């Protein structure tokens, strides 16, 4: 009887502790579920439709990390260079920023593509190096951001170069990670959309960190880029494969006759359709750079009717981001259907909206222009990707991506420089932006339509 009673007491104690332990574990699971559940949901989305098996899912996640880190640095630099001083002084600071960072970048940018052509077996290491460089430079900027010391500018240049080098490598890597049945434009749509979503999610976090102090968003960038450094090596080994690759020349001149010796061994033409599409995309990228800097100063000094400067900038920023996301989503749906027609159409639409926004300057026209320009830039770039996939032989495709990314960035730099020196007149400024788009559209319209009627060059043709 005593033995039985003792056993019952022990069992009761054990059952009580078990129930307590179970309750603790249940609470722990409940607390962790929002994090683990979200992580599992993100992983399912990024690895869907064969992206997990091909390795594209890993690249999507890496690009999301890249977008989050970039927005942290952007918030820190914008608050230091732009928002912390009067408008006239801010224009001088931004001009100095462009002179010290963007101007050298226009010299360095053409070198990025050829350098990456020499690193076909080290793409994962190159992406990790770009992440690590930005992590370390974020710490350098954090020490200079409060005082505005001169080291801020060369460090910002380093961040810019590393960011664009990552972008060029990423474009070259995507063709190696295509799942079965995926078009290149669909894969790029997924990668780009992940970066946009991560940027949108990280922006309020960066603003919250900035409220704690100027250096805090840069500390956040350091952590994010450090994580990206390790994540770069999780990409499949085939990313480093260079089997069958060569160097591409962005030119549309006549093909070399059979038997004639090439002047520059290893260089091939990518075809006229790609160069025309690149010209049209350059006009859109030029407009993007112009609008960013011109509207930033214009709306700060002359807010939209009935709005404060902060609200005016917010309206334009949200509209541009929503348009970019919409363009990316539409591009995934359109896939590679008639890419020349897509480019001609979106550039024509942007031209019309820019003219209307200039003539009827106001809240709605400016917001519409920001949204349409963002959508067109995304769609135009995805259509350019489709043309590169269709017309450029696989042996030179990755190199063509590197060269096109570099040229588009240079167009953005030019547009931004013009936006800084423009007088703060909304009508005049937006009409100047329309001129950029008109120049790109008119010079590429005939060639793109002719290419669309001819069906382009088959992929793999030499």
N, C-alpha and C positions, 0 to 999 in steps of 0.2 A: 504493500500500500504506500509506504513512504517513497519507494523507488518510483512508483507510478506518478505520485504527486510531484516529486522532484522533476521527473521528465516532463510533466505537463507544464510546470513553471518555466523550465528551460525553453520548451517549445514556444510558450507564450512570449518569453523575452525575445527569442529568435524571430518569431513572427512579427513582433512589434518593430524590431530593428529593421527587418526586411521591408515592412511597409514604409518605414521612414526613409530607408534607402531608395525604395521605388519612387516615393514621392519626390525625393531630391533629384533623382535621375529624370523624372517627368518634367520637373521645373527646368532642369538644365536643358533638356531637349526643346522645351517651349521657348527658352531664351535664345537658343542657338538656331532654331528653325528659320527665323527671318534671314539669317546670314547664309546658312547651309542651303536652305531652299532656294534663295536667290541665286547662289552660286551654281546649284544644279540646273536651275532654269536657264541661266546664261550659257552653261556648258552645252545643254541640249540644243539651244538655238544656234550656237556657233559651230557645232559639230554635226548639224543636220544635213541630210541629203548627200552623204559621203564625204563631207568636209572634214570629219574627224579622221577617217581612214587615209585621206590624201595628204593631210597635214595643213590644209587651208584653215581649219579651225584654230590651230595654234597661231597662224599669222593674223587671223581676225582678232584674237585676244591680244596679241602683241601690239597691233595697231590701235586698239582701244587704250592700252596703257600709254602709247605714244601720244594720243590725243589728250588724255588727262594730264600728262606732264607738261605738254606744250601750253595748255590753257593756264596752268599755274604760273608759268614764266610770263605769259602774256599779261595776266592780271597785275603781277608785280611791276613789270616794266611800264605798263600803261599808267598806273597810278603814280609812278615816279616821273616819267617823261612828259605825260600829257595832263593829268588831272590836278597835279599839285601846284601848278603855277598859273598866272593869268594867260589869256589866249595868245597875246603877242609873244610873250616869252615861250609859251608852249610851241608855237610854230617854229621859233628858232631852235628850241631843243630837239624837236622832231626832225627838222632839217639837218641838224648836226648828227642826230642818230642815223639818218639815212646816209649822210655823207661818210660817216665812219664805218657803218655796217653794210649798207646796201651797195654802195659804190665799189668797195673792194670785192663784195660778193659777185658783182657782175663780171669781175675779172676772174674770180675763182670758179664760178659756176661752169664755164666751158671746160674746165679741167676735170670736173667731177666724173663726167661720163667716161672719158678715156682712162682715168685712174681705175674706175670700177671694172672696165674691160680687162684690166690687168690683174683683177682679184676674183676671177670666176670661181676659184676653189675656196675662197674664204668669205663667202657672203654672210654666213652666220656670225663669224667673228667681226666682220665690218659693221653689221647691224648692232652687235653688242658694243663695239667701240663707239658708235654714234650715240648710243644710250649712255654709256659710261662717261663720255666727254661732256654731255649735257648735265649729268648728275654733278660732276665736279665743278663745272662752270656755274651751275646754280648756286653752289656754295660761295664761289667768288663774287657773284652778283649780290648775294645776300649781305656781304660785308660792305658793298658800295652803294646799295640801293637807298639807304637812309641819307647818306652824305652827298650822293651824286658824284662820287669820285670818278676820275677819268677811266679807271679800270673797268667801269661799267660798260663802256662802249666796245672795247675789244672782246670782252667776255660775251657781250650780246652778239657780236659778229660770230664768235665761235659757236654759240648756240644755234644761230641761223644756219651756218654752214653744215653743222652736224645734223640739224633737222632735215635739211634738203638732201643731204647725202643719204640719210635713212629713207626718205621718200623715193629717191631714185632706185635704191637697192630693193625696196619693197615692190616697186613696179616691175623690176627685172625678175623678182622671185615668183610672182603670182603665176606665170605660165608653167612653172615647174610643179605647182601644187593644185592644178585643176582636177576636181573630181570627175568621174566618168559622166558624160552628158552635160557638163557645165560649159557654157561659153565664157570667154574671157571677160566680157562686159558684165555678166552676172556675178562672176567671182569678185571683180573689182567693186561692184555695187555693194556686195556684202561687206567687204573690207572697209570701204569708205563710210558706209552707214554705221558700222561699229565705232569708227573714230568720231563721227558726229554725235552719236548717242553718249559716248564717254565724255566728250567735250562738254555737252550740255549738262551731264550729271556732275562733272568736276567743277564747273564754273561757280555755282553757289558755294561749294566747299572752299574754293580759292578766295571768294569774297569774304567768307567767314574767317578764314585764316588771316586775311589782310586786316580785318578789324582788330585782330590781336596785335598786329605790328607789321611793318613793311617787309621784314625778312621772312615771315612765316609761310607765305605761299611758295617761296623758294626752297624752304626746308621740305615742304610737301613735294615739290618737284624732284628734289634730291632722292627722296624715298621711292617715288614712282619710277624714276629713270633707273635707279639701282635695281629695282625689281625687274624692269625691262631688260637690263643687261643679262640677267640670268635666264629670263624667259626666251631670249633670242636663241640660246643654245638648245632649247627644246624643239626647235624646228627640225623636220626630218633631214637626214644627211644628204638627200638628193638635191636640197637647196644649193649645196656646194658643187654640184655636178656641172661641168661645162661641156659635156659631150655634144659635139656638133655645132658649137657656137662660133660666131665670128663677129667682126666689128661692122657696125652699120654706119652709113653716111646719109645724113638727111639732105638729099638732093633729088631733083626730079629730071636731071639731064638725060640725054640719049644714052641708051645702053651701049656697052662696048661691043663692037662687032666680033663675031666668032673668030678666034685665032689671033686677035690683036692683044698685045701684051698690056696688062693693066698698069697705069702709072703709079697707083698706090695699092700694093697687094693687100688683100683682105677687106677692102672697102667696096660696098655695093650700094646701089641706089635702092631706096625704099619705095619708089614709085610716086607718081604725081598726086594720086588721091590722098595719100598720107600727108604730103607737104601742103596741099591746099587745106586739108582739115586742120593741120597744125597752125596755119596762118589764121584761120577763122577762130580757133581756140585762143590764139595769142591775143586777138582783139577783145575777146571776152575776159581774159585774164588781165589785160591792160585796164579795162573798165572796172574790174574788181578792185585793183590797187588804187585807181583814181577815186572811186566812190568811198573807199575806206577812209582815206586821208582827207578828201575834200569835205565829205559830210561830217566827219568828226569835228573839224574846225568850224564849219558853217553852223551846225546845230548847237554847238557850244555857245557861239556868239549870238546866233539868231535862231532860237528854238522854233519848232513848228507851232503854228497858231494854237494858242490855248494850252500849250504844254511847257513844262520846264525842260531845261537842257538835258537832264538825266533821263526823263521820260522820252524825249525825242530820240536820243541815242538808243534807248532801250527798244523803242518801236522799230527802228531801222535794223538793229541787230537781230531781234527776234524774227522779223520778216525775212531777212537774208538767211538765217539759219533754217527756218521752216522751208523756204524755197529750195535750199540746197538739199535738205532731207527729202523733199518731194521729188526733186529731180533724180536723186539717187534711186528712190523707190520706183519711179516711172521707168528709169533706165533698166532696172532689173526685169521689169515686165516686158519692155520692148525688145530686150536682148539685142541681137545684132541686125534687126530688120532695117534695111535701107539706111545705113549710118550717114551717108552723104545727105540724104533728104532731112534727117533729123538735125544735122548741123546747120544746113541752110535755113530750115524753119525756125530753130531756136534763136539764131542770130538775127533773123528778120524780125521776130517778135520783140527781142530786146531793143532793137533799133527803134521800132515803133513806140514802145513804152517809154524809152528814154526821151524821145522827141516830145511825147505828150507830157511827161513829168517836167520837162524843162519849160514848156509853154504854159502849163497849168500847175505851177509849183504849189505844193500844199501837203498836208498830212497824208491823204490817201494816195496821191500820185507817187510821192517819194517812197512810201511803204510798198506800193505795188512794184516800183522799179527795183527796190532791194530784193523783193521776193522773186521777181521774174529773172533778175540777173543771177541770183543764187541758183535757181532751178536750171537756167540755161547753161551756167558754167558746169554744173554737175552732168547734165545730159550731153553737153558738147564733149566733155572729157571722156565720158563713157563711150560715145560714138567714135571718138578718135582711137580709143583702145580697141574697139571692134574692127576698125580699118587696119590697125597695125596687125591684129590677129589674122585678118583676111588676106592682106596684100604683102606682108613682110614675111620672107622665108623664116622658118623656125631657127635656122642657123644664125640669123642676125637679129631676131626679134627682141631679145633682152637688151641688146645694145641700143636698139631704136627707142625703147622705153626710156633709157637713161638720157639719151640726147634730147628727146621731146620734153621731158620734165625740166631739164635745164633751160631750154629756150622759153618755156612757159613762165618759169620763175623770172627770167630777165624781163619779159613783157610786163609782169606784175610790178617789178621795180620801177620801170619807166612810167607806168601809169601813176604809181604812188608819188613819184617825184613831181609830176605835173600837178597832181592834186594839192600838194603843199604850197606851190607858188601861185595857184589860181586866186583871184580876188573872191571875196566871200559874197558872191551873188548867185543865188540858187538857179535862176534861169540860165544865166551864161554858163555856169559850171556844168549843168546837166546837158546842155546842148553841146558843149565840148566833149563830154563823155559820149554823146551820140555820134560825134564825128569819128571817134576811135572805132566804134562798132561799124559804122558805115564803111570806113576804109577797109576793114577786114572782110566785110561781107561782099563788097563790090569786087574786090580783087580775087576772091576765091569762088564766087557764085558760079561762074561759067565752068570752071574746071571741075567743081564738085558735081554739078548737074551732068556734065559730060561723062564723068566717071560712073555716076549712078546709072546712066543709060547704057554704058558699056559693060556694067557688071563688075568693074574692077579687075585686078590681077588675081589669079588664083593663088592661094597660100602655097608656099613652097616653090613658086616660080623664081627663077634666077634671071 
